[in-house]
Amino acid sequence: MKDLIKRCPNCKEYTLKQLCKKCGVSTISPHPAKFSLQDRYVRYKFLKEKT
Ligand SMILES: [Zn+2]
């Protein structure tokens, strides 16, 4: 699972589609590390260990 999540540059919605269903514009891959899947996974792991 990598590079599946895309984001609409117009309405900022996350989607798996190539086109935003709201705006009909092409979505882009949100590549900045802020929202990387790896980061989310690490955080999830961290939370799991904490509880
Ligand atoms: Zn949109």
mmCIF file of the protein (N, C-alpha, C, O) and its ligand, coordinates in Angstrom:
data_MODEL
# 
_entry.id   MODEL 
# 
loop_
_entity.id 
_entity.type 
_entity.pdbx_number_of_molecules 
1 polymer     1 
2 non-polymer 1 
# 
_entity_poly.entity_id                      1 
_entity_poly.type                           'polypeptide(L)' 
_entity_poly.nstd_linkage                   no 
_entity_poly.nstd_monomer                   no 
_entity_poly.pdbx_seq_one_letter_code       MKDLIKRCPNCKEYTLKQLCKKCGVSTISPHPAKFSLQDRYVRYKFLKEKT 
_entity_poly.pdbx_seq_one_letter_code_can   MKDLIKRCPNCKEYTLKQLCKKCGVSTISPHPAKFSLQDRYVRYKFLKEKT 
_entity_poly.pdbx_strand_id                 A 
# 
loop_
_entity_poly_seq.entity_id 
_entity_poly_seq.num 
_entity_poly_seq.mon_id 
_entity_poly_seq.hetero 
1 1  MET n 
1 2  LYS n 
1 3  ASP n 
1 4  LEU n 
1 5  ILE n 
1 6  LYS n 
1 7  ARG n 
1 8  CYS n 
1 9  PRO n 
1 10 ASN n 
1 11 CYS n 
1 12 LYS n 
1 13 GLU n 
1 14 TYR n 
1 15 THR n 
1 16 LEU n 
1 17 LYS n 
1 18 GLN n 
1 19 LEU n 
1 20 CYS n 
1 21 LYS n 
1 22 LYS n 
1 23 CYS n 
1 24 GLY n 
1 25 VAL n 
1 26 SER n 
1 27 THR n 
1 28 ILE n 
1 29 SER n 
1 30 PRO n 
1 31 HIS n 
1 32 PRO n 
1 33 ALA n 
1 34 LYS n 
1 35 PHE n 
1 36 SER n 
1 37 LEU n 
1 38 GLN n 
1 39 ASP n 
1 40 ARG n 
1 41 TYR n 
1 42 VAL n 
1 43 ARG n 
1 44 TYR n 
1 45 LYS n 
1 46 PHE n 
1 47 LEU n 
1 48 LYS n 
1 49 GLU n 
1 50 LYS n 
1 51 THR n 
# 
loop_
_struct_asym.id 
_struct_asym.entity_id 
A 1 
B 2 
# 
loop_
_chem_comp.id 
_chem_comp.type 
_chem_comp.mon_nstd_flag 
ALA 'L-peptide linking' y 
ARG 'L-peptide linking' y 
ASN 'L-peptide linking' y 
ASP 'L-peptide linking' y 
CYS 'L-peptide linking' y 
GLN 'L-peptide linking' y 
GLU 'L-peptide linking' y 
GLY 'peptide linking'   y 
HIS 'L-peptide linking' y 
ILE 'L-peptide linking' y 
LEU 'L-peptide linking' y 
LYS 'L-peptide linking' y 
MET 'L-peptide linking' y 
PHE 'L-peptide linking' y 
PRO 'L-peptide linking' y 
SER 'L-peptide linking' y 
THR 'L-peptide linking' y 
TYR 'L-peptide linking' y 
VAL 'L-peptide linking' y 
ZN  non-polymer         . 
# 
_pdbx_entity_nonpoly.entity_id   2 
_pdbx_entity_nonpoly.name        ? 
_pdbx_entity_nonpoly.comp_id     ZN 
# 
_pdbx_nonpoly_scheme.asym_id         B 
_pdbx_nonpoly_scheme.entity_id       2 
_pdbx_nonpoly_scheme.mon_id          ZN 
_pdbx_nonpoly_scheme.ndb_seq_num     1 
_pdbx_nonpoly_scheme.pdb_seq_num     101 
_pdbx_nonpoly_scheme.auth_seq_num    101 
_pdbx_nonpoly_scheme.pdb_mon_id      ZN 
_pdbx_nonpoly_scheme.auth_mon_id     ZN 
_pdbx_nonpoly_scheme.pdb_strand_id   A 
_pdbx_nonpoly_scheme.pdb_ins_code    . 
# 
loop_
_atom_site.group_PDB 
_atom_site.id 
_atom_site.type_symbol 
_atom_site.label_atom_id 
_atom_site.label_alt_id 
_atom_site.label_comp_id 
_atom_site.label_asym_id 
_atom_site.label_entity_id 
_atom_site.label_seq_id 
_atom_site.pdbx_PDB_ins_code 
_atom_site.Cartn_x 
_atom_site.Cartn_y 
_atom_site.Cartn_z 
_atom_site.occupancy 
_atom_site.B_iso_or_equiv 
_atom_site.pdbx_formal_charge 
_atom_site.auth_seq_id 
_atom_site.auth_comp_id 
_atom_site.auth_asym_id 
_atom_site.auth_atom_id 
_atom_site.pdbx_PDB_model_num 
ATOM   1   N  N  . MET A 1 1  ? 0.827   -1.204 0.000   1.00 0.00 ? 1   MET A N  1 
ATOM   2   C  CA . MET A 1 1  ? 0.000   0.000  0.000   1.00 0.00 ? 1   MET A CA 1 
ATOM   3   C  C  . MET A 1 1  ? 0.854   1.244  0.000   1.00 0.00 ? 1   MET A C  1 
ATOM   4   O  O  . MET A 1 1  ? 1.350   1.657  1.048   1.00 0.00 ? 1   MET A O  1 
ATOM   5   N  N  . LYS A 1 2  ? 1.032   1.845  -1.154  1.00 0.00 ? 2   LYS A N  1 
ATOM   6   C  CA . LYS A 1 2  ? 1.789   3.089  -1.198  1.00 0.00 ? 2   LYS A CA 1 
ATOM   7   C  C  . LYS A 1 2  ? 1.270   3.956  -2.325  1.00 0.00 ? 2   LYS A C  1 
ATOM   8   O  O  . LYS A 1 2  ? 0.877   3.461  -3.381  1.00 0.00 ? 2   LYS A O  1 
ATOM   9   N  N  . ASP A 1 3  ? 1.275   5.251  -2.087  1.00 0.00 ? 3   ASP A N  1 
ATOM   10  C  CA . ASP A 1 3  ? 0.831   6.217  -3.076  1.00 0.00 ? 3   ASP A CA 1 
ATOM   11  C  C  . ASP A 1 3  ? -0.604  5.985  -3.525  1.00 0.00 ? 3   ASP A C  1 
ATOM   12  O  O  . ASP A 1 3  ? -0.960  6.293  -4.662  1.00 0.00 ? 3   ASP A O  1 
ATOM   13  N  N  . LEU A 1 4  ? -1.412  5.451  -2.652  1.00 0.00 ? 4   LEU A N  1 
ATOM   14  C  CA . LEU A 1 4  ? -2.817  5.253  -3.016  1.00 0.00 ? 4   LEU A CA 1 
ATOM   15  C  C  . LEU A 1 4  ? -3.634  6.500  -2.707  1.00 0.00 ? 4   LEU A C  1 
ATOM   16  O  O  . LEU A 1 4  ? -4.549  6.866  -3.444  1.00 0.00 ? 4   LEU A O  1 
ATOM   17  N  N  . ILE A 1 5  ? -3.293  7.118  -1.636  1.00 0.00 ? 5   ILE A N  1 
ATOM   18  C  CA . ILE A 1 5  ? -4.035  8.308  -1.217  1.00 0.00 ? 5   ILE A CA 1 
ATOM   19  C  C  . ILE A 1 5  ? -3.692  9.489  -2.110  1.00 0.00 ? 5   ILE A C  1 
ATOM   20  O  O  . ILE A 1 5  ? -2.526  9.792  -2.363  1.00 0.00 ? 5   ILE A O  1 
ATOM   21  N  N  . LYS A 1 6  ? -4.726  10.131 -2.571  1.00 0.00 ? 6   LYS A N  1 
ATOM   22  C  CA . LYS A 1 6  ? -4.537  11.343 -3.360  1.00 0.00 ? 6   LYS A CA 1 
ATOM   23  C  C  . LYS A 1 6  ? -5.356  12.456 -2.735  1.00 0.00 ? 6   LYS A C  1 
ATOM   24  O  O  . LYS A 1 6  ? -6.220  12.241 -1.885  1.00 0.00 ? 6   LYS A O  1 
ATOM   25  N  N  . ARG A 1 7  ? -5.041  13.657 -3.199  1.00 0.00 ? 7   ARG A N  1 
ATOM   26  C  CA . ARG A 1 7  ? -5.715  14.789 -2.594  1.00 0.00 ? 7   ARG A CA 1 
ATOM   27  C  C  . ARG A 1 7  ? -6.137  15.791 -3.657  1.00 0.00 ? 7   ARG A C  1 
ATOM   28  O  O  . ARG A 1 7  ? -5.400  16.061 -4.605  1.00 0.00 ? 7   ARG A O  1 
ATOM   29  N  N  . CYS A 1 8  ? -7.309  16.324 -3.487  1.00 0.00 ? 8   CYS A N  1 
ATOM   30  C  CA . CYS A 1 8  ? -7.785  17.334 -4.415  1.00 0.00 ? 8   CYS A CA 1 
ATOM   31  C  C  . CYS A 1 8  ? -7.149  18.683 -4.065  1.00 0.00 ? 8   CYS A C  1 
ATOM   32  O  O  . CYS A 1 8  ? -7.266  19.148 -2.932  1.00 0.00 ? 8   CYS A O  1 
ATOM   33  N  N  . PRO A 1 9  ? -6.488  19.301 -5.023  1.00 0.00 ? 9   PRO A N  1 
ATOM   34  C  CA . PRO A 1 9  ? -5.855  20.603 -4.760  1.00 0.00 ? 9   PRO A CA 1 
ATOM   35  C  C  . PRO A 1 9  ? -6.890  21.711 -4.614  1.00 0.00 ? 9   PRO A C  1 
ATOM   36  O  O  . PRO A 1 9  ? -6.572  22.807 -4.153  1.00 0.00 ? 9   PRO A O  1 
ATOM   37  N  N  . ASN A 1 10 ? -8.102  21.431 -4.999  1.00 0.00 ? 10  ASN A N  1 
ATOM   38  C  CA . ASN A 1 10 ? -9.149  22.440 -4.954  1.00 0.00 ? 10  ASN A CA 1 
ATOM   39  C  C  . ASN A 1 10 ? -9.885  22.460 -3.612  1.00 0.00 ? 10  ASN A C  1 
ATOM   40  O  O  . ASN A 1 10 ? -9.946  23.495 -2.949  1.00 0.00 ? 10  ASN A O  1 
ATOM   41  N  N  . CYS A 1 11 ? -10.439 21.322 -3.220  1.00 0.00 ? 11  CYS A N  1 
ATOM   42  C  CA . CYS A 1 11 ? -11.226 21.286 -1.982  1.00 0.00 ? 11  CYS A CA 1 
ATOM   43  C  C  . CYS A 1 11 ? -10.484 20.607 -0.847  1.00 0.00 ? 11  CYS A C  1 
ATOM   44  O  O  . CYS A 1 11 ? -11.012 20.486 0.259   1.00 0.00 ? 11  CYS A O  1 
ATOM   45  N  N  . LYS A 1 12 ? -9.266  20.163 -1.111  1.00 0.00 ? 12  LYS A N  1 
ATOM   46  C  CA . LYS A 1 12 ? -8.409  19.565 -0.083  1.00 0.00 ? 12  LYS A CA 1 
ATOM   47  C  C  . LYS A 1 12 ? -8.947  18.241 0.454   1.00 0.00 ? 12  LYS A C  1 
ATOM   48  O  O  . LYS A 1 12 ? -8.566  17.795 1.536   1.00 0.00 ? 12  LYS A O  1 
ATOM   49  N  N  . GLU A 1 13 ? -9.832  17.627 -0.314  1.00 0.00 ? 13  GLU A N  1 
ATOM   50  C  CA . GLU A 1 13 ? -10.361 16.342 0.115   1.00 0.00 ? 13  GLU A CA 1 
ATOM   51  C  C  . GLU A 1 13 ? -9.385  15.227 -0.226  1.00 0.00 ? 13  GLU A C  1 
ATOM   52  O  O  . GLU A 1 13 ? -8.732  15.255 -1.269  1.00 0.00 ? 13  GLU A O  1 
ATOM   53  N  N  . TYR A 1 14 ? -9.296  14.267 0.643   1.00 0.00 ? 14  TYR A N  1 
ATOM   54  C  CA . TYR A 1 14 ? -8.482  13.092 0.346   1.00 0.00 ? 14  TYR A CA 1 
ATOM   55  C  C  . TYR A 1 14 ? -9.347  12.052 -0.329  1.00 0.00 ? 14  TYR A C  1 
ATOM   56  O  O  . TYR A 1 14 ? -10.504 11.850 0.039   1.00 0.00 ? 14  TYR A O  1 
ATOM   57  N  N  . THR A 1 15 ? -8.778  11.400 -1.312  1.00 0.00 ? 15  THR A N  1 
ATOM   58  C  CA . THR A 1 15 ? -9.532  10.414 -2.056  1.00 0.00 ? 15  THR A CA 1 
ATOM   59  C  C  . THR A 1 15 ? -8.590  9.377  -2.630  1.00 0.00 ? 15  THR A C  1 
ATOM   60  O  O  . THR A 1 15 ? -7.373  9.565  -2.639  1.00 0.00 ? 15  THR A O  1 
ATOM   61  N  N  . LEU A 1 16 ? -9.151  8.291  -3.105  1.00 0.00 ? 16  LEU A N  1 
ATOM   62  C  CA . LEU A 1 16 ? -8.334  7.284  -3.766  1.00 0.00 ? 16  LEU A CA 1 
ATOM   63  C  C  . LEU A 1 16 ? -8.455  7.412  -5.270  1.00 0.00 ? 16  LEU A C  1 
ATOM   64  O  O  . LEU A 1 16 ? -7.736  6.753  -6.021  1.00 0.00 ? 16  LEU A O  1 
ATOM   65  N  N  . LYS A 1 17 ? -9.377  8.272  -5.708  1.00 0.00 ? 17  LYS A N  1 
ATOM   66  C  CA . LYS A 1 17 ? -9.644  8.417  -7.140  1.00 0.00 ? 17  LYS A CA 1 
ATOM   67  C  C  . LYS A 1 17 ? -8.670  9.387  -7.798  1.00 0.00 ? 17  LYS A C  1 
ATOM   68  O  O  . LYS A 1 17 ? -7.999  10.183 -7.142  1.00 0.00 ? 17  LYS A O  1 
ATOM   69  N  N  . GLN A 1 18 ? -8.625  9.285  -9.107  1.00 0.00 ? 18  GLN A N  1 
ATOM   70  C  CA . GLN A 1 18 ? -7.766  10.190 -9.874  1.00 0.00 ? 18  GLN A CA 1 
ATOM   71  C  C  . GLN A 1 18 ? -8.438  11.537 -10.090 1.00 0.00 ? 18  GLN A C  1 
ATOM   72  O  O  . GLN A 1 18 ? -7.789  12.550 -10.353 1.00 0.00 ? 18  GLN A O  1 
ATOM   73  N  N  . LEU A 1 19 ? -9.750  11.514 -9.973  1.00 0.00 ? 19  LEU A N  1 
ATOM   74  C  CA . LEU A 1 19 ? -10.491 12.761 -10.103 1.00 0.00 ? 19  LEU A CA 1 
ATOM   75  C  C  . LEU A 1 19 ? -11.309 12.990 -8.841  1.00 0.00 ? 19  LEU A C  1 
ATOM   76  O  O  . LEU A 1 19 ? -11.885 12.059 -8.279  1.00 0.00 ? 19  LEU A O  1 
ATOM   77  N  N  . CYS A 1 20 ? -11.350 14.235 -8.409  1.00 0.00 ? 20  CYS A N  1 
ATOM   78  C  CA . CYS A 1 20 ? -12.171 14.556 -7.251  1.00 0.00 ? 20  CYS A CA 1 
ATOM   79  C  C  . CYS A 1 20 ? -13.637 14.433 -7.636  1.00 0.00 ? 20  CYS A C  1 
ATOM   80  O  O  . CYS A 1 20 ? -14.072 14.967 -8.656  1.00 0.00 ? 20  CYS A O  1 
ATOM   81  N  N  . LYS A 1 21 ? -14.401 13.713 -6.794  1.00 0.00 ? 21  LYS A N  1 
ATOM   82  C  CA . LYS A 1 21 ? -15.798 13.504 -7.149  1.00 0.00 ? 21  LYS A CA 1 
ATOM   83  C  C  . LYS A 1 21 ? -16.620 14.765 -6.944  1.00 0.00 ? 21  LYS A C  1 
ATOM   84  O  O  . LYS A 1 21 ? -17.710 14.902 -7.500  1.00 0.00 ? 21  LYS A O  1 
ATOM   85  N  N  . LYS A 1 22 ? -16.099 15.679 -6.149  1.00 0.00 ? 22  LYS A N  1 
ATOM   86  C  CA . LYS A 1 22 ? -16.807 16.940 -5.914  1.00 0.00 ? 22  LYS A CA 1 
ATOM   87  C  C  . LYS A 1 22 ? -16.536 17.948 -7.024  1.00 0.00 ? 22  LYS A C  1 
ATOM   88  O  O  . LYS A 1 22 ? -17.456 18.546 -7.581  1.00 0.00 ? 22  LYS A O  1 
ATOM   89  N  N  . CYS A 1 23 ? -15.250 18.123 -7.331  1.00 0.00 ? 23  CYS A N  1 
ATOM   90  C  CA . CYS A 1 23 ? -14.849 19.190 -8.256  1.00 0.00 ? 23  CYS A CA 1 
ATOM   91  C  C  . CYS A 1 23 ? -14.564 18.691 -9.668  1.00 0.00 ? 23  CYS A C  1 
ATOM   92  O  O  . CYS A 1 23 ? -14.631 19.455 -10.631 1.00 0.00 ? 23  CYS A O  1 
ATOM   93  N  N  . GLY A 1 24 ? -14.246 17.404 -9.783  1.00 0.00 ? 24  GLY A N  1 
ATOM   94  C  CA . GLY A 1 24 ? -13.927 16.871 -11.091 1.00 0.00 ? 24  GLY A CA 1 
ATOM   95  C  C  . GLY A 1 24 ? -12.545 17.248 -11.579 1.00 0.00 ? 24  GLY A C  1 
ATOM   96  O  O  . GLY A 1 24 ? -12.238 17.100 -12.762 1.00 0.00 ? 24  GLY A O  1 
ATOM   97  N  N  . VAL A 1 25 ? -11.709 17.735 -10.677 1.00 0.00 ? 25  VAL A N  1 
ATOM   98  C  CA . VAL A 1 25 ? -10.344 18.068 -11.065 1.00 0.00 ? 25  VAL A CA 1 
ATOM   99  C  C  . VAL A 1 25 ? -9.409  16.908 -10.713 1.00 0.00 ? 25  VAL A C  1 
ATOM   100 O  O  . VAL A 1 25 ? -9.719  16.073 -9.864  1.00 0.00 ? 25  VAL A O  1 
ATOM   101 N  N  . SER A 1 26 ? -8.276  16.883 -11.380 1.00 0.00 ? 26  SER A N  1 
ATOM   102 C  CA . SER A 1 26 ? -7.307  15.826 -11.125 1.00 0.00 ? 26  SER A CA 1 
ATOM   103 C  C  . SER A 1 26 ? -6.739  15.962 -9.717  1.00 0.00 ? 26  SER A C  1 
ATOM   104 O  O  . SER A 1 26 ? -6.392  17.055 -9.270  1.00 0.00 ? 26  SER A O  1 
ATOM   105 N  N  . THR A 1 27 ? -6.655  14.830 -9.036  1.00 0.00 ? 27  THR A N  1 
ATOM   106 C  CA . THR A 1 27 ? -6.088  14.844 -7.691  1.00 0.00 ? 27  THR A CA 1 
ATOM   107 C  C  . THR A 1 27 ? -4.583  14.622 -7.764  1.00 0.00 ? 27  THR A C  1 
ATOM   108 O  O  . THR A 1 27 ? -4.062  14.098 -8.749  1.00 0.00 ? 27  THR A O  1 
ATOM   109 N  N  . ILE A 1 28 ? -3.917  15.021 -6.732  1.00 0.00 ? 28  ILE A N  1 
ATOM   110 C  CA . ILE A 1 28 ? -2.468  14.876 -6.690  1.00 0.00 ? 28  ILE A CA 1 
ATOM   111 C  C  . ILE A 1 28 ? -2.066  14.063 -5.456  1.00 0.00 ? 28  ILE A C  1 
ATOM   112 O  O  . ILE A 1 28 ? -2.822  13.958 -4.489  1.00 0.00 ? 28  ILE A O  1 
ATOM   113 N  N  . SER A 1 29 ? -0.887  13.505 -5.511  1.00 0.00 ? 29  SER A N  1 
ATOM   114 C  CA . SER A 1 29 ? -0.387  12.762 -4.363  1.00 0.00 ? 29  SER A CA 1 
ATOM   115 C  C  . SER A 1 29 ? 0.182   13.737 -3.343  1.00 0.00 ? 29  SER A C  1 
ATOM   116 O  O  . SER A 1 29 ? 1.065   14.537 -3.650  1.00 0.00 ? 29  SER A O  1 
ATOM   117 N  N  . PRO A 1 30 ? -0.330  13.657 -2.148  1.00 0.00 ? 30  PRO A N  1 
ATOM   118 C  CA . PRO A 1 30 ? 0.178   14.536 -1.096  1.00 0.00 ? 30  PRO A CA 1 
ATOM   119 C  C  . PRO A 1 30 ? 1.492   13.997 -0.560  1.00 0.00 ? 30  PRO A C  1 
ATOM   120 O  O  . PRO A 1 30 ? 1.520   13.269 0.432   1.00 0.00 ? 30  PRO A O  1 
ATOM   121 N  N  . HIS A 1 31 ? 2.562   14.355 -1.214  1.00 0.00 ? 31  HIS A N  1 
ATOM   122 C  CA . HIS A 1 31 ? 3.823   13.708 -0.876  1.00 0.00 ? 31  HIS A CA 1 
ATOM   123 C  C  . HIS A 1 31 ? 4.559   14.256 0.333   1.00 0.00 ? 31  HIS A C  1 
ATOM   124 O  O  . HIS A 1 31 ? 5.337   13.523 0.944   1.00 0.00 ? 31  HIS A O  1 
ATOM   125 N  N  . PRO A 1 32 ? 4.352   15.483 0.697   1.00 0.00 ? 32  PRO A N  1 
ATOM   126 C  CA . PRO A 1 32 ? 5.050   15.999 1.883   1.00 0.00 ? 32  PRO A CA 1 
ATOM   127 C  C  . PRO A 1 32 ? 4.930   15.072 3.078   1.00 0.00 ? 32  PRO A C  1 
ATOM   128 O  O  . PRO A 1 32 ? 3.887   14.455 3.292   1.00 0.00 ? 32  PRO A O  1 
ATOM   129 N  N  . ALA A 1 33 ? 5.977   14.979 3.838   1.00 0.00 ? 33  ALA A N  1 
ATOM   130 C  CA . ALA A 1 33 ? 6.073   14.003 4.920   1.00 0.00 ? 33  ALA A CA 1 
ATOM   131 C  C  . ALA A 1 33 ? 4.970   14.155 5.957   1.00 0.00 ? 33  ALA A C  1 
ATOM   132 O  O  . ALA A 1 33 ? 4.692   13.219 6.706   1.00 0.00 ? 33  ALA A O  1 
ATOM   133 N  N  . LYS A 1 34 ? 4.356   15.291 6.007   1.00 0.00 ? 34  LYS A N  1 
ATOM   134 C  CA . LYS A 1 34 ? 3.291   15.547 6.974   1.00 0.00 ? 34  LYS A CA 1 
ATOM   135 C  C  . LYS A 1 34 ? 2.254   14.439 7.011   1.00 0.00 ? 34  LYS A C  1 
ATOM   136 O  O  . LYS A 1 34 ? 1.839   13.997 8.082   1.00 0.00 ? 34  LYS A O  1 
ATOM   137 N  N  . PHE A 1 35 ? 1.846   14.003 5.849   1.00 0.00 ? 35  PHE A N  1 
ATOM   138 C  CA . PHE A 1 35 ? 0.752   13.056 5.783   1.00 0.00 ? 35  PHE A CA 1 
ATOM   139 C  C  . PHE A 1 35 ? 1.159   11.734 5.167   1.00 0.00 ? 35  PHE A C  1 
ATOM   140 O  O  . PHE A 1 35 ? 0.333   11.046 4.567   1.00 0.00 ? 35  PHE A O  1 
ATOM   141 N  N  . SER A 1 36 ? 2.410   11.376 5.308   1.00 0.00 ? 36  SER A N  1 
ATOM   142 C  CA . SER A 1 36 ? 2.844   10.110 4.743   1.00 0.00 ? 36  SER A CA 1 
ATOM   143 C  C  . SER A 1 36 ? 2.193   8.960  5.497   1.00 0.00 ? 36  SER A C  1 
ATOM   144 O  O  . SER A 1 36 ? 1.923   9.052  6.695   1.00 0.00 ? 36  SER A O  1 
ATOM   145 N  N  . LEU A 1 37 ? 1.953   7.902  4.789   1.00 0.00 ? 37  LEU A N  1 
ATOM   146 C  CA . LEU A 1 37 ? 1.332   6.733  5.408   1.00 0.00 ? 37  LEU A CA 1 
ATOM   147 C  C  . LEU A 1 37 ? 2.247   6.159  6.474   1.00 0.00 ? 37  LEU A C  1 
ATOM   148 O  O  . LEU A 1 37 ? 1.791   5.652  7.499   1.00 0.00 ? 37  LEU A O  1 
ATOM   149 N  N  . GLN A 1 38 ? 3.525   6.243  6.221   1.00 0.00 ? 38  GLN A N  1 
ATOM   150 C  CA . GLN A 1 38 ? 4.491   5.710  7.157   1.00 0.00 ? 38  GLN A CA 1 
ATOM   151 C  C  . GLN A 1 38 ? 4.363   6.434  8.495   1.00 0.00 ? 38  GLN A C  1 
ATOM   152 O  O  . GLN A 1 38 ? 4.397   5.816  9.559   1.00 0.00 ? 38  GLN A O  1 
ATOM   153 N  N  . ASP A 1 39 ? 4.220   7.724  8.420   1.00 0.00 ? 39  ASP A N  1 
ATOM   154 C  CA . ASP A 1 39 ? 4.104   8.522  9.618   1.00 0.00 ? 39  ASP A CA 1 
ATOM   155 C  C  . ASP A 1 39 ? 2.858   8.121  10.399  1.00 0.00 ? 39  ASP A C  1 
ATOM   156 O  O  . ASP A 1 39 ? 2.898   7.994  11.623  1.00 0.00 ? 39  ASP A O  1 
ATOM   157 N  N  . ARG A 1 40 ? 1.790   7.930  9.710   1.00 0.00 ? 40  ARG A N  1 
ATOM   158 C  CA . ARG A 1 40 ? 0.543   7.535  10.369  1.00 0.00 ? 40  ARG A CA 1 
ATOM   159 C  C  . ARG A 1 40 ? 0.695   6.170  11.005  1.00 0.00 ? 40  ARG A C  1 
ATOM   160 O  O  . ARG A 1 40 ? 0.184   5.915  12.096  1.00 0.00 ? 40  ARG A O  1 
ATOM   161 N  N  . TYR A 1 41 ? 1.385   5.319  10.326  1.00 0.00 ? 41  TYR A N  1 
ATOM   162 C  CA . TYR A 1 41 ? 1.584   3.972  10.833  1.00 0.00 ? 41  TYR A CA 1 
ATOM   163 C  C  . TYR A 1 41 ? 2.415   4.006  12.105  1.00 0.00 ? 41  TYR A C  1 
ATOM   164 O  O  . TYR A 1 41 ? 2.121   3.313  13.079  1.00 0.00 ? 41  TYR A O  1 
ATOM   165 N  N  . VAL A 1 42 ? 3.441   4.813  12.075  1.00 0.00 ? 42  VAL A N  1 
ATOM   166 C  CA . VAL A 1 42 ? 4.311   4.937  13.243  1.00 0.00 ? 42  VAL A CA 1 
ATOM   167 C  C  . VAL A 1 42 ? 3.522   5.503  14.425  1.00 0.00 ? 42  VAL A C  1 
ATOM   168 O  O  . VAL A 1 42 ? 3.663   5.048  15.560  1.00 0.00 ? 42  VAL A O  1 
ATOM   169 N  N  . ARG A 1 43 ? 2.708   6.481  14.140  1.00 0.00 ? 43  ARG A N  1 
ATOM   170 C  CA . ARG A 1 43 ? 1.913   7.067  15.213  1.00 0.00 ? 43  ARG A CA 1 
ATOM   171 C  C  . ARG A 1 43 ? 0.938   6.044  15.771  1.00 0.00 ? 43  ARG A C  1 
ATOM   172 O  O  . ARG A 1 43 ? 0.744   5.963  16.984  1.00 0.00 ? 43  ARG A O  1 
ATOM   173 N  N  . TYR A 1 44 ? 0.341   5.284  14.915  1.00 0.00 ? 44  TYR A N  1 
ATOM   174 C  CA . TYR A 1 44 ? -0.605  4.272  15.339  1.00 0.00 ? 44  TYR A CA 1 
ATOM   175 C  C  . TYR A 1 44 ? 0.085   3.266  16.241  1.00 0.00 ? 44  TYR A C  1 
ATOM   176 O  O  . TYR A 1 44 ? -0.446  2.859  17.274  1.00 0.00 ? 44  TYR A O  1 
ATOM   177 N  N  . LYS A 1 45 ? 1.262   2.881  15.831  1.00 0.00 ? 45  LYS A N  1 
ATOM   178 C  CA . LYS A 1 45 ? 2.042   1.925  16.598  1.00 0.00 ? 45  LYS A CA 1 
ATOM   179 C  C  . LYS A 1 45 ? 2.372   2.515  17.986  1.00 0.00 ? 45  LYS A C  1 
ATOM   180 O  O  . LYS A 1 45 ? 2.313   1.839  19.013  1.00 0.00 ? 45  LYS A O  1 
ATOM   181 N  N  . PHE A 1 46 ? 2.709   3.762  17.955  1.00 0.00 ? 46  PHE A N  1 
ATOM   182 C  CA . PHE A 1 46 ? 3.071   4.456  19.193  1.00 0.00 ? 46  PHE A CA 1 
ATOM   183 C  C  . PHE A 1 46 ? 1.875   4.480  20.154  1.00 0.00 ? 46  PHE A C  1 
ATOM   184 O  O  . PHE A 1 46 ? 2.023   4.218  21.347  1.00 0.00 ? 46  PHE A O  1 
ATOM   185 N  N  . LEU A 1 47 ? 0.723   4.788  19.633  1.00 0.00 ? 47  LEU A N  1 
ATOM   186 C  CA . LEU A 1 47 ? -0.470  4.838  20.465  1.00 0.00 ? 47  LEU A CA 1 
ATOM   187 C  C  . LEU A 1 47 ? -0.815  3.462  21.020  1.00 0.00 ? 47  LEU A C  1 
ATOM   188 O  O  . LEU A 1 47 ? -1.259  3.319  22.159  1.00 0.00 ? 47  LEU A O  1 
ATOM   189 N  N  . LYS A 1 48 ? -0.603  2.488  20.205  1.00 0.00 ? 48  LYS A N  1 
ATOM   190 C  CA . LYS A 1 48 ? -0.928  1.129  20.609  1.00 0.00 ? 48  LYS A CA 1 
ATOM   191 C  C  . LYS A 1 48 ? -0.024  0.680  21.759  1.00 0.00 ? 48  LYS A C  1 
ATOM   192 O  O  . LYS A 1 48 ? -0.457  0.011  22.697  1.00 0.00 ? 48  LYS A O  1 
ATOM   193 N  N  . GLU A 1 49 ? 1.212   1.062  21.651  1.00 0.00 ? 49  GLU A N  1 
ATOM   194 C  CA . GLU A 1 49 ? 2.146   0.658  22.702  1.00 0.00 ? 49  GLU A CA 1 
ATOM   195 C  C  . GLU A 1 49 ? 1.875   1.416  23.996  1.00 0.00 ? 49  GLU A C  1 
ATOM   196 O  O  . GLU A 1 49 ? 2.147   0.934  25.096  1.00 0.00 ? 49  GLU A O  1 
ATOM   197 N  N  . LYS A 1 50 ? 1.343   2.588  23.830  1.00 0.00 ? 50  LYS A N  1 
ATOM   198 C  CA . LYS A 1 50 ? 1.115   3.438  24.994  1.00 0.00 ? 50  LYS A CA 1 
ATOM   199 C  C  . LYS A 1 50 ? -0.039  2.933  25.847  1.00 0.00 ? 50  LYS A C  1 
ATOM   200 O  O  . LYS A 1 50 ? -0.016  3.038  27.073  1.00 0.00 ? 50  LYS A O  1 
ATOM   201 N  N  . THR A 1 51 ? -1.032  2.392  25.189  1.00 0.00 ? 51  THR A N  1 
ATOM   202 C  CA . THR A 1 51 ? -2.219  1.964  25.951  1.00 0.00 ? 51  THR A CA 1 
ATOM   203 C  C  . THR A 1 51 ? -2.096  0.526  26.428  1.00 0.00 ? 51  THR A C  1 
ATOM   204 O  O  . THR A 1 51 ? -3.005  0.013  27.081  1.00 0.00 ? 51  THR A O  1 
HETATM 205 ZN ZN . ZN  B 2 .  ? -12.263 18.626 -4.982  1.00 0.00 2 101 ZN  A ZN 1 
# 
